[in-house]
């Protein structure tokens, strides 16, 4: 693969013992998705791209894009300077080695042609151009090397989220549809988002559908008035734009790989001397001992104990099995150990119910780590749960104990969402009500009343009538003798001008519950209207 020929990087010497590199192609993992994965994971290193004769390298530092180089002439610094009219060919003729961007930057600043601020702006434009160009490549191959770093004195500020959000908005909807592999994929708002992009109205609406919580696409669809393609496009924009975090999909960087990279001990021991000859390419190398990968500590916990702890967790700390005062190292070790042991891919042969529990638990610990690894988001979270944490400290101090079963805790979550839904229904905020009720149904799938009210809320939303009926029918099957639930289905049919179906529903109910006054009265009213219209 082509390598940059000027001293822009401190490339460690790669050996066969180095197993941190990762490679693939754009068919499985498009460049845009690789960028957002690296940014979200906070990785440092280089991403080398190639497509036929086109080659470029993008450098990262702790999740930020800091530099980029390309073999394309139009992306060399002197070409950008001329294209942007920042200087002229006569001025550039003073510098014999135009191909070396680093030397050119130093020379332009030394001779006072451009200030450092002006040069930083031009280099940022150059890097953005390289990224935008690579995003248009229809295919290509990539290699991520965490040991290849940009020079400490050659780091630039790039608004990668703005580039990615513009790219996502221009991507054809059919392409987005192919990249979203399942409605079981989950998203949740990024609490540490540094994206400053102004969202469009439909994108803001799609974000609001999550109401600060994690939901799958399948859960969002019934409560969102956007069409499926429009919703998927909005979610893709929000994800690439750093506003949402994506879960339960097929990333290029597994949690295990990220853990190995982040915990790797790299020791740069020697810098090679520069060798400079006129008009020759200058190279700088730093020799490095092979990276010693620190193995993540194995947590002694069975899968059943892990699931029980996850399902009864009252806080994110509980989910990870750490104390509320745990330091970042403890959080990181707990998360990556659990992720390595209990990744859903390792349990694909388990029966469906257990696999689903494992998937939910995995999503929970991932969300916990994402929230707690940042001091800012951890402080915000601690503030929200401080009363609960103080109470638990008091219980611990007095050696009191109390136990709440996973079933009781799940029921509490369902009831809490149901109460919020009732408030939204009173305010005629049917979109919010449907979102809350979707969660109630998730937590208590056998609760007929939750299904009934879910269908009721959906009936007020555009293009959701089929899903509304399905929810109401589910409620009736769960509790066929409940008059309130049956009447909600009847009222739905009446509202949809399906009087005959409403009559049939009332007759079936009266067969199961003979003599119900409300049902008899409603049936008589419908039959009277039917007779008068004949």
Buried (B, 14 or more C-beta within 10 A) or exposed (E): EBBBBBBBBBBBBBEEEBEBBBEBEBEEBBBBBBBBBBBBBBBBBBBBBBBEEBBBBBBBBEBBBBBBBBBBEEBBBBBBBBEEEBBEEEBBEEBEBBBBBBBBBEBBBEEEBBEEEBBBBBBBBBBBBBBEBBBEBEEBBBBBBBBBBBBEEBBBEBBBBBBBBBBBBEBEBEEBBEBBEEEBBBBBBBBBBEBEBEBEEBBEBBBBBBBEBBBBBEBBBBBBBBEBEBBBBBBBBBBBBBBBBBBBBEBBBBBBBBBBBBBBEBEBEEEEEEEEEEEEEBBBBBEBBBBEBEEBEEBEBEBEEBBBBBBBBEBBBBBBBBEBEBEEEBBBBBBBBBBBBBBBEEBEEBEEEEBEBBBBBBBBBBBBBBBBBBEEBBEEBBEEBEEEBEEBEEEEEEEEEEEEEBEEBBBEBBBBBBEBBBEBBEEEBBBBBBBBBBBBBBBBEEBBBBBBBBBBBBBBBEEBBEBBBBBBBBBBEBBBEBBEBBBBBBBBBBEBEBBEBBBEBBEBBBEEBEEBEBBBEBBEEBEEEEEEEE
